[in-house]
Amino acid sequence: MVLLCHHAHMMDIKYLTREQAAQYLGISLNHLSELLKEPNPLPVFRLGRRLVFRAADIDNWIEKFRVQHQSDLQ
């Protein structure tokens, strides 16, 4: 339940840092870095040397990977 409340709080933040984006997804910073290199990379903005993410963009990106049928899990 705390995670859901924290997740909802992050939705109020316009831009997430790398650390916040990783926490939002429940993954490590290393895994987040790998997701930026995938053929279908996680959306990100570069502000100077900083990378920032929008929670709405992350949510939309995740939707692309929704499993529609049980057979897709095989």
Secondary structure, DSSP 8 states (H G I E B T S, - for coil): -HHHHHHHHHHHSSSB-HHHHHHHHT--HHHHHHHTTSSS----EEETTEEEB-HHHHHHHHHTT---SGGGG-
